[in-house]
Amino acid sequence: MIVNVSDEILDFLVEQIPAQSLANFKASDAARQRVWTLIAREKETGLLPEEKVELDDYLRLEHLVILAKTRALSPKHG
């Protein structure tokens, strides 16, 4: 049997965090501004390696949160 680690993590988040809390979650204004700054800089002049890692990490986490929100609000879990 192949274990899907992403599914395990998503299931854990959905089981531990109330659906409405997940649905309402959003990054702070400062965090969102930082991401937009990194995206703009990436397009204009490029990023330093550590900035690229920071942006990539944020985008992966954002994707995970979106999946968790979707799963939490689905009829099966909600």
GROMACS elastic network, one bead per residue, 0.5 to 0.9 nm:
[ bonds ]
;  ai    aj funct       b0    kb
    3     6     6  0.89070   500
    3     7     6  0.84705   500
    3     8     6  0.82231   500
    4     7     6  0.54204   500
    4     8     6  0.65073   500
    4     9     6  0.89382   500
    5     8     6  0.50374   500
    5     9     6  0.62677   500
    5    10     6  0.85954   500
    6     9     6  0.51974   500
    6    10     6  0.61085   500
    6    11     6  0.85131   500
    6    64     6  0.84004   500
    7    10     6  0.50238   500
    7    11     6  0.59446   500
    7    12     6  0.84477   500
    8    11     6  0.51406   500
    8    12     6  0.61463   500
    8    13     6  0.87001   500
    9    12     6  0.50683   500
    9    13     6  0.62498   500
    9    14     6  0.86342   500
    9    64     6  0.89939   500
    9    68     6  0.89967   500
   10    13     6  0.51495   500
   10    14     6  0.61200   500
   10    15     6  0.85063   500
   10    64     6  0.74855   500
   10    65     6  0.85618   500
   10    67     6  0.73467   500
   10    68     6  0.55663   500
   10    71     6  0.78154   500
   11    14     6  0.51409   500
   11    15     6  0.60178   500
   11    16     6  0.85326   500
   11    68     6  0.78629   500
   11    71     6  0.81733   500
   11    72     6  0.87829   500
   12    15     6  0.51451   500
   12    16     6  0.60637   500
   12    17     6  0.84462   500
   13    16     6  0.52145   500
   13    17     6  0.57966   500
   13    18     6  0.88848   500
   13    22     6  0.87924   500
   13    68     6  0.68111   500
   13    72     6  0.86907   500
   14    17     6  0.55413   500
   14    18     6  0.70433   500
   14    19     6  0.68730   500
   14    22     6  0.79891   500
   14    68     6  0.62198   500
   14    69     6  0.79091   500
   14    71     6  0.70663   500
   14    72     6  0.54254   500
   14    77     6  0.79328   500
   15    18     6  0.74162   500
   15    19     6  0.86595   500
   15    72     6  0.82881   500
   15    77     6  0.86175   500
   17    20     6  0.83686   500
   17    21     6  0.65999   500
   17    22     6  0.65225   500
   17    72     6  0.87451   500
   18    21     6  0.52798   500
   18    22     6  0.64227   500
   18    23     6  0.87052   500
   18    72     6  0.79434   500
   19    22     6  0.51376   500
   19    23     6  0.60810   500
   19    24     6  0.86075   500
   19    68     6  0.89280   500
   19    69     6  0.72034   500
   19    71     6  0.87803   500
   19    72     6  0.50480   500
   19    73     6  0.61689   500
   19    77     6  0.81995   500
   19    78     6  0.66871   500
   20    24     6  0.60540   500
   20    25     6  0.85435   500
   20    69     6  0.87653   500
   20    72     6  0.82543   500
   20    73     6  0.80400   500
   21    24     6  0.51638   500
   21    25     6  0.61276   500
   22    25     6  0.52550   500
   22    26     6  0.86725   500
   22    65     6  0.78533   500
   22    68     6  0.73370   500
   22    69     6  0.55720   500
   22    72     6  0.73483   500
   22    73     6  0.87309   500
   23    26     6  0.84575   500
   23    66     6  0.89142   500
   23    68     6  0.87743   500
   23    69     6  0.54734   500
   23    70     6  0.83092   500
   23    72     6  0.78930   500
   23    73     6  0.75024   500
   24    69     6  0.88769   500
   25    65     6  0.86063   500
   25    69     6  0.88189   500
   26    29     6  0.88359   500
   27    30     6  0.80716   500
   27    31     6  0.60103   500
   27    32     6  0.62822   500
   28    31     6  0.51680   500
   28    32     6  0.62476   500
   28    33     6  0.85440   500
   29    32     6  0.51329   500
   29    33     6  0.60231   500
   29    34     6  0.85383   500
   30    33     6  0.50935   500
   30    34     6  0.61687   500
   30    35     6  0.87428   500
   31    34     6  0.50698   500
   31    35     6  0.63551   500
   31    36     6  0.87704   500
   32    35     6  0.51329   500
   32    36     6  0.62784   500
   32    37     6  0.85899   500
   33    36     6  0.51050   500
   33    37     6  0.60832   500
   33    38     6  0.86061   500
   34    37     6  0.50349   500
   34    38     6  0.62164   500
   34    39     6  0.86479   500
   35    38     6  0.50623   500
   35    39     6  0.61418   500
   35    40     6  0.85898   500
   35    54     6  0.87520   500
   35    55     6  0.65926   500
   35    58     6  0.77116   500
   35    59     6  0.89005   500
   36    39     6  0.50190   500
   36    40     6  0.60780   500
   36    41     6  0.84687   500
   37    40     6  0.51888   500
   37    41     6  0.60553   500
   37    42     6  0.84530   500
   38    41     6  0.50724   500
   38    42     6  0.59357   500
   38    43     6  0.86275   500
   38    46     6  0.88082   500
   38    47     6  0.73273   500
   38    51     6  0.71712   500
   38    52     6  0.80785   500
   38    54     6  0.87407   500
   38    55     6  0.67143   500
   39    42     6  0.50631   500
   39    43     6  0.63857   500
   39    44     6  0.87225   500
   39    46     6  0.89935   500
   39    47     6  0.88224   500
   39    55     6  0.77088   500
   40    43     6  0.52398   500
   40    44     6  0.61698   500
   40    45     6  0.84993   500
   40    46     6  0.87689   500
   41    44     6  0.50028   500
   41    45     6  0.55815   500
   41    46     6  0.57799   500
   41    47     6  0.64649   500
   42    45     6  0.58542   500
   42    47     6  0.52039   500
   42    48     6  0.89558   500
   42    52     6  0.81467   500
   43    46     6  0.61702   500
   43    47     6  0.87075   500
   46    52     6  0.86627   500
   47    50     6  0.78777   500
   47    51     6  0.56464   500
   47    52     6  0.57155   500
   48    51     6  0.51470   500
   48    52     6  0.62510   500
   48    53     6  0.87596   500
   49    52     6  0.50919   500
   49    53     6  0.63347   500
   49    54     6  0.86810   500
   50    53     6  0.50617   500
   50    54     6  0.61828   500
   50    55     6  0.86927   500
   51    55     6  0.61386   500
   51    56     6  0.84897   500
   52    55     6  0.51585   500
   52    56     6  0.60318   500
   52    57     6  0.84591   500
   53    56     6  0.51068   500
   53    57     6  0.59847   500
   53    58     6  0.85425   500
   54    57     6  0.51767   500
   54    58     6  0.62262   500
   54    59     6  0.87066   500
   55    58     6  0.51241   500
   55    59     6  0.62031   500
   55    60     6  0.86724   500
   56    59     6  0.51427   500
   56    60     6  0.62189   500
   56    61     6  0.86265   500
   57    60     6  0.51972   500
   57    61     6  0.61660   500
   57    62     6  0.85105   500
   58    61     6  0.51114   500
   58    62     6  0.59652   500
   58    63     6  0.85452   500
   59    63     6  0.61838   500
   59    64     6  0.86492   500
   60    63     6  0.51405   500
   60    64     6  0.63011   500
   60    65     6  0.87690   500
   61    65     6  0.61826   500
   61    66     6  0.85868   500
   62    65     6  0.51183   500
   62    66     6  0.61891   500
   62    67     6  0.86557   500
   63    66     6  0.51024   500
   63    67     6  0.62436   500
   63    68     6  0.86183   500
   64    67     6  0.51454   500
   64    68     6  0.61416   500
   64    69     6  0.86147   500
   65    69     6  0.60481   500
   65    70     6  0.85046   500
   66    69     6  0.51204   500
   66    70     6  0.61666   500
   66    71     6  0.85939   500
   67    70     6  0.50762   500
   67    71     6  0.60938   500
   67    72     6  0.84849   500
   68    71     6  0.50721   500
   68    72     6  0.59154   500
   68    73     6  0.84705   500
   69    72     6  0.51023   500
   69    73     6  0.60861   500
   69    74     6  0.85068   500
   70    73     6  0.53350   500
   70    74     6  0.61069   500
   71    74     6  0.52148   500
   71    75     6  0.86148   500
   71    76     6  0.81438   500
   71    77     6  0.68210   500
   71    78     6  0.83644   500
   72    75     6  0.83215   500
   72    76     6  0.82598   500
   72    77     6  0.54643   500
   72    78     6  0.58749   500
   73    76     6  0.81398   500
   73    77     6  0.64578   500
   73    78     6  0.50617   500
   74    77     6  0.56010   500
   74    78     6  0.56601   500
   75    78     6  0.51080   500
